[in-house]
Amino acid sequence: MKVYLQSLGCKLNQSELESLARQFVQAGHTVVDTAGEADLCVLNTCAVTQTAVGKSRQAIRRLQRSNSSTRLAVTGCYAQMWPQEIRDLGNVDLVVSNEDKGHLVKRVEKELEIKAQGSGRAWISLPNSRLAIPQARTRAFVKIQDGCDNHCTYCIVRVARGKQRSRPQRDVLAEVETRVAAGYQEVVLTGVHIGAYGRDSGRRRDESLWGLVKIILMRTNVRRLRLSSIEPWDLDPACLRLWEDSRLCRHLHLPLQSGCDATLQRMGRSYTASQFAALVEAARETIPDVAITTDVIVGFPGESEAEFNESLHLVEAMGFARTHVFKYSARLGTPAATMSNQVSPLVRKARSRAMMEVGRHSAEAFRRAFLGRTLEVLWERQTKGPESAQKALWNGLTDNYLRVRTQKGRNLGNTITQTKLVALAGDGIWGEVC
């Protein structure tokens, strides 16, 4: 069977789709580049916002149109929360919940009556576009946990993903070693709430995210280890010393959500704006040139103009390397959806534009500070340059999350080179390979 895989949303979804790809290949099937050539399409959906739900529905319809004879299996958070809504779209052969995602391959073979001989292969170089892996064997997303025990009042993910549960440390370590052996230069540890790793009931007290990071750095030859999103309360300043190992990427994604204490309290976030700012200051003092990126929600229920301005000013003061701005989206089943004083869509839109503008200036200032510097870049993919250019552009990332572009005749894919950063280029930097 030829299988086409597509993922929407977070890095965790990407990691899960990589796992499904390995399972399909081990079962004797083939992963293909386009839906048009597939016998089966698998879509891993997102439901974190209403916009994400809309994109998931659009993706389902596109897959249906692209190949009328293909089978279609839909999984992920949208499938977990509203399976009947997906079935009502028609022409969906299988809807698989998050809880059963690990058995998706077996369910496909059984319920869709598809058989194949196992190939015994342990890994596959996956097609690039759908998994957001710009270059095969470049950056590997390794899932270390799933679920969340927090009670943020706006979030549906806790309902969609269930309670916090960690993968055994030995399994994570084994996967990292396998990815490194397969040629991956960077490993990204991902999950719903990675800072809660090891806090499951009955687990050893010494198991934690930071213990896991230590053992990966100690026992593997990974060139780069990157952490995905970490909640502010999980970043113990004492753990910042781990970044003395240069293989740990100087990049922290710390979701702020709001720079106003009153809004944070309604959100169910267990920190204040000043505590967040102090944590950022400690990280910058300990980790030179660290990139601090963040998430911010605007238009949360009850957010007055004064509260929004308070949040806006804090974001401006923080000087984030990148700011992901989300207009509040009411999710049925969350406390925030029933709160009074819902902010109008027009106000949310205006506040989003204002916050994004502040974020754009901060990001540009962060990039500009590195002009003239020489940093290591992991080159990921090649893209088309301007029509007047003779060569295509290579794109890559520094360890502190700067997007770098260069023109180079030779193949740079999956290599790390010293690169001089010479000029701003859109949302990235133009580099010259040394």
C-alpha positions in Angstrom: 0.0 0.0 0.0 1.2 3.5 -0.8 0.6 5.9 2.1 0.6 9.7 2.1 1.0 11.4 5.5 0.1 14.9 6.4 0.3 16.8 9.8 -1.1 20.1 11.0 -0.3 22.0 14.1 2.5 21.4 16.7 5.8 19.7 16.7 4.3 16.8 18.7 2.0 16.1 15.8 5.0 16.0 13.5 6.8 13.6 15.8 3.8 11.3 15.9 3.5 11.3 12.1 7.2 10.3 11.8 6.4 7.4 14.2 3.4 6.4 12.0 5.6 6.5 8.9 8.1 4.1 10.5 5.3 1.8 11.5 3.8 1.7 8.0 7.3 1.0 6.5 8.0 -1.8 9.0 4.6 -3.3 8.1 5.7 -3.4 4.5 4.0 -0.3 3.1 5.5 2.6 1.2 5.4 6.3 2.1 4.8 8.5 -1.0 5.2 12.2 -1.8 1.7 13.1 -3.0 -1.8 12.2 -2.2 -2.5 11.6 -5.9 -0.4 8.5 -5.9 -1.6 7.1 -2.5 -3.8 4.2 -1.7 -4.2 5.7 1.8 -4.0 9.2 3.1 -3.5 9.8 6.9 -4.1 13.3 8.3 -3.0 14.2 11.8 -5.3 17.1 12.8 -5.1 20.0 15.2 -7.9 21.6 17.3 -6.0 24.2 19.5 -8.0 27.0 18.0 -11.1 27.4 15.9 -8.8 28.4 13.1 -6.9 25.1 13.5 -10.2 23.2 13.3 -11.1 25.1 10.1 -7.7 24.2 8.6 -8.2 20.6 9.5 -11.5 20.5 7.7 -10.0 22.1 4.7 -7.2 19.6 4.6 -9.7 16.7 4.7 -11.6 18.2 1.8 -8.3 18.8 -0.2 -7.3 15.2 0.3 -10.7 14.0 -0.8 -10.5 16.0 -3.9 -6.9 15.1 -4.8 -7.7 11.4 -5.2 -11.2 10.1 -5.3 -10.1 6.5 -5.1 -7.9 6.8 -2.0 -8.8 5.7 1.5 -8.7 8.4 4.1 -7.9 8.1 7.8 -8.1 11.1 10.1 -6.6 11.3 13.6 -5.3 13.9 16.0 -7.0 16.4 18.4 -9.8 17.3 16.0 -10.6 13.6 15.6 -10.4 13.1 19.4 -12.8 16.0 20.2 -15.4 15.9 17.3 -15.2 12.5 15.5 -18.8 12.6 14.4 -18.3 16.0 12.8 -15.5 14.5 10.7 -17.7 11.5 9.7 -20.4 13.9 8.6 -18.0 15.4 6.1 -18.3 12.1 4.2 -15.7 10.0 2.4 -13.6 9.5 5.6 -12.9 5.8 6.0 -11.5 5.8 9.5 -11.5 8.2 12.4 -8.8 7.4 15.1 -8.6 9.1 18.5 -5.4 10.3 20.1 -5.7 7.5 22.6 -5.7 4.9 19.8 -3.2 6.7 17.5 -0.4 4.2 18.4 -2.5 1.4 16.9 -3.5 3.3 13.8 -1.5 1.1 11.4 -3.0 -2.1 12.7 -6.5 -0.6 12.6 -6.0 0.5 9.0 -4.9 -3.0 8.0 -7.8 -4.7 9.9 -10.7 -2.4 9.4 -9.8 -1.4 5.8 -8.8 -5.0 5.0 -5.3 -4.0 3.8 -2.4 -6.5 4.1 1.3 -6.3 3.6 4.5 -8.1 4.4 6.8 -6.6 7.0 10.0 -5.1 5.6 12.0 -5.1 8.8 13.3 -1.6 8.1 13.8 0.5 11.2 13.8 4.0 9.6 12.8 5.8 6.5 13.8 9.1 4.9 10.4 10.8 4.9 9.0 13.1 2.2 9.7 16.7 3.2 6.7 19.0 2.7 4.0 17.5 4.9 6.1 16.7 8.0 7.8 20.1 8.2 11.2 18.3 8.2 13.0 20.5 5.7 15.7 17.9 4.9 15.6 14.2 5.6 17.9 13.2 8.5 18.4 16.8 9.6 16.1 17.6 12.5 14.4 14.7 14.4 11.4 15.4 16.6 11.3 12.9 19.5 8.2 12.7 21.6 9.0 12.3 25.3 5.6 12.7 26.9 1.9 13.3 26.1 -1.0 14.9 27.9 -1.2 17.7 30.5 -2.4 18.1 34.1 -2.5 21.9 34.0 -5.8 23.7 34.1 -5.3 26.7 31.8 -8.9 28.0 31.4 -8.6 28.6 27.6 -7.0 25.3 26.6 -8.7 22.3 25.0 -5.5 20.3 24.6 -5.8 18.9 28.1 -9.1 17.4 27.2 -7.9 16.3 23.8 -4.7 14.7 25.0 -5.6 13.4 28.5 -3.5 13.2 31.6 0.3 13.7 31.7 2.2 10.5 30.9 5.9 10.1 30.2 7.8 7.8 27.9 10.3 5.6 29.8 13.7 7.2 29.8 15.3 4.2 28.2 12.9 4.4 25.3 13.6 8.1 24.7 17.3 7.5 24.9 17.1 4.5 22.5 15.2 6.6 19.9 17.7 9.5 20.2 20.5 7.1 19.6 18.7 5.6 16.6 18.1 9.0 15.1 21.7 10.1 15.6 22.9 6.8 14.0 20.5 7.5 11.0 22.3 10.8 10.4 20.2 13.4 12.2 22.2 16.4 13.3 19.6 17.8 15.7 17.1 16.2 18.0 14.1 18.2 19.3 12.5 16.9 22.5 8.7 17.5 22.1 5.4 16.8 23.9 2.4 18.6 25.2 4.1 19.6 28.4 7.7 18.5 28.4 8.5 20.2 31.6 6.3 17.7 33.4 8.3 14.8 32.1 8.8 12.2 34.9 6.0 13.5 37.1 3.7 10.6 36.4 2.3 8.8 39.4 4.6 6.0 40.6 7.7 7.2 38.7 11.1 7.6 40.3 11.7 11.0 41.8 15.0 11.5 40.0 13.3 11.2 36.6 12.7 14.7 35.2 13.2 16.7 32.0 16.5 17.9 33.2 17.7 14.5 34.2 16.7 13.3 30.7 18.6 16.2 29.1 21.7 15.3 31.1 21.6 11.6 30.2 21.1 12.4 26.5 24.1 14.7 26.4 26.2 12.3 28.4 25.4 9.1 26.5 24.9 10.1 22.9 26.8 11.9 20.2 24.0 14.2 19.2 25.4 17.3 17.6 22.4 19.5 18.7 19.7 19.0 21.3 16.8 21.4 21.3 13.9 21.7 23.7 10.4 22.6 22.4 8.0 24.7 24.5 8.6 24.9 28.3 6.2 26.4 30.7 7.8 29.2 32.8 7.2 27.4 36.1 9.2 24.4 34.8 12.4 26.3 34.1 14.4 26.2 37.4 17.2 28.8 37.2 19.5 26.1 38.6 19.0 24.1 35.5 20.3 26.9 33.3 23.8 25.6 33.9 23.0 22.7 31.5 23.6 25.1 28.7 27.3 25.1 29.5 27.3 22.1 27.1 27.3 23.8 23.7 25.3 21.0 22.1 22.2 22.2 24.0 20.7 24.8 21.7 20.5 28.3 23.0 16.8 28.6 22.5 14.0 28.7 25.0 10.4 28.9 24.0 8.6 30.2 27.1 4.8 30.8 26.6 4.0 34.2 28.3 0.3 34.2 27.1 -0.2 37.6 28.7 1.9 40.4 30.3 -0.9 41.4 32.6 -1.3 39.8 36.1 -5.1 40.0 36.1 -5.4 38.3 32.8 -2.9 35.7 33.8 -5.0 34.9 36.8 -8.1 34.5 34.7 -6.1 32.2 32.4 -5.1 30.0 35.3 -1.4 30.6 34.7 0.7 30.2 37.9 3.1 33.1 37.6 3.1 36.9 37.4 4.5 39.1 34.7 7.4 40.2 37.0 8.3 36.5 37.7 8.3 35.8 34.0 10.6 38.8 33.4 13.0 37.7 36.1 13.2 34.3 34.6 14.0 35.7 31.2 16.7 37.9 32.8 18.2 34.9 34.5 18.3 32.9 31.3 20.0 35.8 29.4 22.6 36.2 32.1 23.5 32.5 32.1 23.2 31.6 28.4 24.9 34.1 26.1 23.0 35.0 22.9 20.0 32.9 23.9 16.9 33.3 21.8 13.7 33.6 23.9 10.6 33.0 21.9 7.1 33.1 23.2 3.3 32.8 22.7 0.8 35.5 23.5 -3.0 35.5 23.5 -4.8 38.7 22.8 -8.5 39.4 23.4 -8.9 37.0 26.3 -12.3 37.3 28.0 -12.4 40.4 30.3 -9.2 41.9 28.8 -9.7 45.6 29.0 -7.8 48.1 26.9 -5.6 48.9 30.0 -4.9 45.2 30.5 -4.0 44.7 26.8 -1.7 47.7 26.9 0.0 46.3 30.0 0.6 43.1 28.1 1.8 44.9 25.0 4.3 47.0 27.0 5.8 43.9 28.7 6.2 42.1 25.4 7.9 45.2 24.0 10.2 45.3 27.0 11.1 41.6 26.8 12.6 41.9 23.3 11.6 38.4 22.2 13.4 36.8 19.3 10.0 35.6 18.0 6.5 36.2 19.2 3.6 33.9 18.2 0.4 35.9 18.5 -3.0 34.2 18.9 -6.4 35.8 18.9 -8.4 34.2 21.7 -10.5 31.4 20.4 -13.3 30.1 22.6 -13.1 26.3 22.9 -16.3 24.5 23.9 -15.8 22.7 27.2 -13.2 25.2 28.6 -14.0 27.6 31.5 -13.0 30.6 29.5 -15.7 29.9 26.9 -18.3 30.7 29.5 -16.7 33.7 31.0 -18.4 37.1 30.8 -17.1 40.1 29.0 -16.0 38.2 25.8 -13.9 40.5 23.6 -15.4 41.3 20.2 -13.7 39.8 17.1 -12.9 43.3 15.7 -11.1 44.3 18.9 -9.3 41.0 19.0 -8.2 41.5 15.4 -6.9 45.0 16.1 -5.0 43.9 19.2 -3.5 41.1 17.3 -2.1 43.5 14.7 -0.7 45.7 17.3 1.0 42.8 19.2 2.4 41.4 16.0 3.9 44.7 15.0 5.7 44.9 18.4 6.8 41.3 17.9 8.1 42.0 14.4 10.3 44.9 15.6 11.7 42.8 18.5 12.5 39.9 16.2 14.3 42.3 13.8 16.3 43.8 16.6 17.4 40.4 17.7 18.5 39.4 14.2 20.3 42.7 13.7 22.4 42.2 16.8 24.1 39.2 15.1 25.1 41.0 11.9 28.9 40.6 11.4 29.0 37.6 13.7 30.0 34.1 12.6 27.8 31.2 13.9 27.3 27.6 13.1 24.3 26.9 10.7 22.6 23.6 10.2 21.6 23.6 6.5 18.2 22.0 6.0 16.7 22.6 2.6 17.2 24.2 -0.8 14.6 26.6 -2.2 14.2 28.7 -5.3 15.9 32.0 -5.2 15.0 35.2 -7.2 14.5 34.7 -10.9 17.7 36.7 -11.5 19.8 34.4 -9.3 21.9 31.7 -10.9 21.8 29.4 -7.8 19.0 28.3 -5.5 19.0 29.4 -1.9 19.9 27.1 1.0 18.0 27.6 4.3 19.3 26.6 7.7 19.1 27.4 11.4 21.6 28.5 14.0 21.4 26.9 17.4 19.7 30.1 18.7 17.0 29.8 16.1 18.1 32.4 13.5 16.9 31.5 10.0 19.9 31.9 7.6 19.9 31.8 3.8 22.8 31.6 1.5 23.7 30.9 -2.2 26.1 28.0 -2.6 26.8 25.8 -5.5 27.6 22.7 -3.5 25.2 20.6 -1.6 25.0 21.9 2.0 22.1 19.6 3.1 22.5 18.2 6.6 25.8 19.9 7.2 26.8 22.3 9.9 29.1 25.1 8.7 30.6 28.3 10.2 28.7 31.1 8.5 29.2 34.8 8.6 25.9 36.7 9.0 26.1 39.7 6.7 22.6 41.2 6.1 19.0 41.0 7.1 16.8 39.0 4.6 13.1 39.2 5.3 12.4 37.2 8.5 16.0 35.8 8.4 19.6 36.7 7.8 21.8 36.4 4.7 24.9 34.4 5.4 28.2 33.6 3.8 29.6 30.1 4.4 33.2 30.3 5.7 
